[in-house]
Amino acid sequence: MTNLRFVLLATTALTAMQLANTASHAQDAAPFVVAQAQPQDAGPDGRPKQPPKGPPGAAPPAAPARPAAPPPAAAPPQPPAAPPPAAAPPRPAAPPPP
């Protein structure tokens, strides 16, 4: 039983050392830069200024005409008709009476 306690103590110590070692590596990581939006000109109320109003531009070009729909797919061919059932074999003739 003492050996079991010793093994458990040793494995716990080794695990704790590994966790402490990996946690210290995380602190060595280089800081990363986070992208930020560019500041915009703000009006007196703190909102961004509106772009200057100008004469309305020309209408955008019309979208090209859509191509015609393809013709519907042909129906699949009909399977061949099943052959008629085979005729029953002729019944044997009754033997002549004795």
C-alpha positions as YAML, in Angstrom:
chain: A
units: angstrom
residues:
- id: 1
  name: MET
  ca: [0.00, 0.00, 0.00]
- id: 2
  name: THR
  ca: [2.92, 2.32, 0.71]
- id: 3
  name: ASN
  ca: [4.22, 1.74, -2.83]
- id: 4
  name: LEU
  ca: [0.86, 2.76, -4.27]
- id: 5
  name: ARG
  ca: [0.89, 5.99, -2.28]
- id: 6
  name: PHE
  ca: [4.42, 6.69, -3.45]
- id: 7
  name: VAL
  ca: [3.49, 6.12, -7.11]
- id: 8
  name: LEU
  ca: [0.43, 8.37, -6.81]
- id: 9
  name: LEU
  ca: [2.49, 11.11, -5.16]
- id: 10
  name: ALA
  ca: [5.16, 10.89, -7.86]
- id: 11
  name: THR
  ca: [2.68, 11.02, -10.76]
- id: 12
  name: THR
  ca: [0.84, 13.94, -9.17]
- id: 13
  name: ALA
  ca: [4.10, 15.84, -8.76]
- id: 14
  name: LEU
  ca: [5.12, 15.17, -12.36]
- id: 15
  name: THR
  ca: [1.74, 16.31, -13.66]
- id: 16
  name: ALA
  ca: [1.87, 19.49, -11.59]
- id: 17
  name: MET
  ca: [5.35, 20.24, -12.90]
- id: 18
  name: GLN
  ca: [4.22, 19.83, -16.51]
- id: 19
  name: LEU
  ca: [1.21, 22.10, -16.01]
- id: 20
  name: ALA
  ca: [3.34, 24.75, -14.33]
- id: 21
  name: ASN
  ca: [5.85, 24.55, -17.16]
- id: 22
  name: THR
  ca: [3.25, 25.05, -19.92]
- id: 23
  name: ALA
  ca: [1.61, 27.94, -18.06]
- id: 24
  name: SER
  ca: [4.90, 29.82, -17.90]
- id: 25
  name: HIS
  ca: [5.36, 29.50, -21.66]
- id: 26
  name: ALA
  ca: [2.08, 31.28, -22.30]
- id: 27
  name: GLN
  ca: [3.43, 34.45, -20.72]
- id: 28
  name: ASP
  ca: [6.34, 34.59, -23.18]
- id: 29
  name: ALA
  ca: [4.03, 34.92, -26.19]
- id: 30
  name: ALA
  ca: [4.40, 38.13, -28.16]
- id: 31
  name: PRO
  ca: [1.45, 40.51, -27.95]
- id: 32
  name: PHE
  ca: [-0.73, 40.61, -31.04]
- id: 33
  name: VAL
  ca: [-2.15, 43.68, -32.74]
- id: 34
  name: VAL
  ca: [-5.91, 44.09, -33.03]
- id: 35
  name: ALA
  ca: [-7.26, 46.02, -36.02]
- id: 36
  name: GLN
  ca: [-9.21, 49.17, -35.21]
- id: 37
  name: ALA
  ca: [-11.44, 51.38, -37.33]
- id: 38
  name: GLN
  ca: [-10.07, 54.71, -38.50]
- id: 39
  name: PRO
  ca: [-11.52, 57.71, -36.67]
- id: 40
  name: GLN
  ca: [-13.95, 59.70, -38.80]
- id: 41
  name: ASP
  ca: [-14.66, 63.40, -38.74]
- id: 42
  name: ALA
  ca: [-17.32, 64.01, -36.14]
- id: 43
  name: GLY
  ca: [-19.85, 66.78, -36.20]
- id: 44
  name: PRO
  ca: [-20.76, 68.94, -33.21]
- id: 45
  name: ASP
  ca: [-23.17, 66.30, -31.90]
- id: 46
  name: GLY
  ca: [-20.53, 63.53, -32.03]
- id: 47
  name: ARG
  ca: [-22.02, 61.75, -35.01]
- id: 48
  name: PRO
  ca: [-20.05, 61.35, -38.24]
- id: 49
  name: LYS
  ca: [-20.56, 64.11, -40.77]
- id: 50
  name: GLN
  ca: [-22.81, 63.38, -43.73]
- id: 51
  name: PRO
  ca: [-21.16, 63.37, -47.16]
- id: 52
  name: PRO
  ca: [-21.90, 66.50, -49.20]
- id: 53
  name: LYS
  ca: [-25.14, 66.35, -51.14]
- id: 54
  name: GLY
  ca: [-24.72, 66.66, -54.87]
- id: 55
  name: PRO
  ca: [-26.93, 66.34, -57.90]
- id: 56
  name: PRO
  ca: [-28.31, 62.85, -58.27]
- id: 57
  name: GLY
  ca: [-26.11, 60.66, -60.41]
- id: 58
  name: ALA
  ca: [-27.20, 58.82, -63.49]
- id: 59
  name: ALA
  ca: [-29.32, 55.75, -62.96]
- id: 60
  name: PRO
  ca: [-27.28, 52.58, -62.66]
- id: 61
  name: PRO
  ca: [-27.13, 50.53, -65.85]
- id: 62
  name: ALA
  ca: [-29.99, 48.10, -66.29]
- id: 63
  name: ALA
  ca: [-29.28, 44.53, -65.43]
- id: 64
  name: PRO
  ca: [-28.70, 42.30, -68.45]
- id: 65
  name: ALA
  ca: [-31.68, 40.25, -69.58]
- id: 66
  name: ARG
  ca: [-31.87, 36.83, -68.03]
- id: 67
  name: PRO
  ca: [-31.27, 33.97, -70.44]
- id: 68
  name: ALA
  ca: [-34.29, 31.93, -71.47]
- id: 69
  name: ALA
  ca: [-35.05, 28.92, -69.34]
- id: 70
  name: PRO
  ca: [-33.78, 25.64, -70.77]
- id: 71
  name: PRO
  ca: [-36.41, 23.33, -72.26]
- id: 72
  name: PRO
  ca: [-37.85, 20.79, -69.83]
- id: 73
  name: ALA
  ca: [-36.03, 17.51, -69.60]
- id: 74
  name: ALA
  ca: [-37.35, 14.66, -71.71]
- id: 75
  name: ALA
  ca: [-39.40, 12.05, -69.90]
- id: 76
  name: PRO
  ca: [-37.48, 8.87, -69.13]
- id: 77
  name: PRO
  ca: [-38.13, 6.02, -71.57]
- id: 78
  name: GLN
  ca: [-40.87, 3.60, -70.62]
- id: 79
  name: PRO
  ca: [-39.62, 0.21, -69.44]
- id: 80
  name: PRO
  ca: [-40.41, -2.65, -71.83]
- id: 81
  name: ALA
  ca: [-43.72, -4.35, -71.24]
- id: 82
  name: ALA
  ca: [-43.55, -7.50, -69.16]
- id: 83
  name: PRO
  ca: [-43.90, -10.69, -71.21]
- id: 84
  name: PRO
  ca: [-47.23, -12.47, -70.83]
- id: 85
  name: PRO
  ca: [-47.28, -15.21, -68.22]
- id: 86
  name: ALA
  ca: [-46.29, -18.63, -69.43]
- id: 87
  name: ALA
  ca: [-49.16, -20.93, -70.34]
- id: 88
  name: ALA
  ca: [-49.90, -23.68, -67.87]
- id: 89
  name: PRO
  ca: [-48.68, -27.10, -69.02]
- id: 90
  name: PRO
  ca: [-51.44, -29.29, -70.46]
- id: 91
  name: ARG
  ca: [-53.04, -31.64, -68.00]
- id: 92
  name: PRO
  ca: [-52.25, -35.30, -68.60]
- id: 93
  name: ALA
  ca: [-55.06, -37.30, -70.05]
- id: 94
  name: ALA
  ca: [-56.96, -39.51, -67.67]
- id: 95
  name: PRO
  ca: [-56.01, -43.18, -67.95]
- id: 96
  name: PRO
  ca: [-58.59, -45.37, -69.67]
- id: 97
  name: PRO
  ca: [-60.99, -47.11, -67.33]
- id: 98
  name: PRO
  ca: [-60.14, -50.76, -66.54]
...
